[in-house]
Amino acid sequence: MPLAPAITDLEQLKNHPAVARLISWNPQAVTRARFDREEMTVFIDRPFIREACSLLKDDSACPFNFLSDITCVDWYPAEPRFEVVYHLLSIPKKERIRLKVHLSGDSPAIESLTPVWPGANYFEREVFDLFGIRFTGHPYLRRILMPEDWEGYPLRKDYPVEGYR
Amino acid sequence: MSHLTPTPVLEPGQDRTLILNMGPQHPSTHGVLRVLLEIDGETVVRMMPDIGFLHTGIEKTCEAKFYQQVVPLTDRIDYLCPMTNNLCYVLAVEKLLGLEIPPKAQWLRVLLNELTRINSHLVWLGTHAMDIGALTVFLYCFREREEVLKMFEAISGQRMMTSYFRVGGVALEPPLGFFDRVRDFAGSFPERIDQYENLLTGNPIWTMRTKGVARMTAEDAIGLGATGPTLRGSGVDFDLRRDMPYSSYDKFQFKVPISQEGDVFARYMCRVQELRESISIVRQALDGMPEGPIKADAPGVVLPDREKMKTQMESLIYHFKIITEGFAVPAGEVYQAVESPRGEMGYYIVSDGTAKPYRVHMRSACFANLQTLPTMCEGRLLADVVAAIGSIDIVLGEIDR
């Protein structure tokens, strides 16, 4: 099966239920959308992420009630440098959606999702630990995998693979 | 190391509580998990798992390897279900490439994945029962596990770090007599499951230690990100193999066992039933095994046969190029999840169009499942912590990565 080209035009993707729901709630919250390799990605503006998630979680038509994963991609040296990636899953509808938020490299911070899903706790700690992104409102934002006194954020692209010696 | 000092959050608030440090070298923590417990007499007031002792930075290492070189790394994150991790990774890369996989390779992948599930559940059952005090089951389980490991060795050359799947198919044709061996095993295994159940399911000591212990509601399980038997034990009917099928799982008939109670016994029953379903999938895979190639027809991605490589110039060139400079993957990103024995194993791979992944993230099932422990244990007896840890079936290699 050859790859179909990605659809990046927001106008064409408006009919996707989750996108339509978000746009009807707040058109400013959705900056872009992308449909590629059968996967839907919606780019959310930073201040709206928590509300967007709780909206999608409680949507009656297609509730994305399960938070699969939170991670981050570092596009150093480009700006905005960080992309925080959320993977939501709808257990009743068996569908996935990916939300993305761009963050600048300069003291990156974003609202925590722990009030929406308590399970966001460890994932956000991991992103904080390895990328240095702060989640405001997180109940216990400390390093989780690395030692507490570790310096630097290992998964950032300007951190060498072999570490500092 | 400051990492090892008790964290201030769990300083006792009143005189009557005590901080107990369980692990990281406790026999029932299945690896190096450290659990901080605040106890009031025999009751757990607060609980906090502390992880990271096995962190090796595999996600960072992946960024420095070619796509095909990442496959052996994926074995090493969860050493009890190597094939599941291999499968999840190669499926994600194949999705990025848009590769079509021949049916025989897909069937082989299903067959081996279910054997892996049996292998993993046997280790879980043996050690979980041993933690609670039923020592005999361990010996029975490892007897059958040995047989599975021998089959892995026959097909891939390795007992544990199999690395048998490749981007575009599987590494080798199965050896002569392999399918007969699997068929023999599938024939005798249901009887063996009866043996384990005879030892445990109706055993009054076992039921007293597991029924009503470490309860979790379906709502909590979903909110905390639990997947796999930990989720299904709480009555949520969701299995990626059936609900979001991959690698031809939609062509197999199987039931998804669920239990409503949400306690240790419910999770035990789910896994034991899964053993029976897995053996039924193995039989179906054996009966319907298609003929044909085991690798996709994609010369720039899949290594050519040795025979062709030695006789045809073009194959030699491809072989040389794949080994020395890898294969470029079109830019993009995918998230691929499979149902591992422990729950949703997911790979998120970002490609920037080169031969090395820009970012590989592993969504580990145990990592999320571990978060459910405090919900299960707080307000319960200290002795039940061991049963709760065993019931979520953690592998620390996968949690810490």
Interface residues (C-beta under 8 A of the other chain):
Chain A: M1 P2 L3 A6 D36 R37 E39 T41 N65 F66 L67 S68 D69 T71 V73 D74 V85 H87 I91 K94 R96 R98 W117 P118 G119 A120 N121 Y122 F123 E126 L130 Y140 R142 R143 I144 L145 M146 P147 E148 D149 P154 L155 Y159 V161
Chain B: M1 S2 H3 T7 V9 I51 G52 H55 G57 E59 K60 T61 E63 A64 K95 L96 L97 G98 E100 I222 G223 L224 G225 A226 V236 F238 D243 M244 P330 G332 E333 V334 Y335 A337 E344 G346 Y348 V350 Y358 R359 H361 R363 F367 A368 L370 Q371 D400 R401
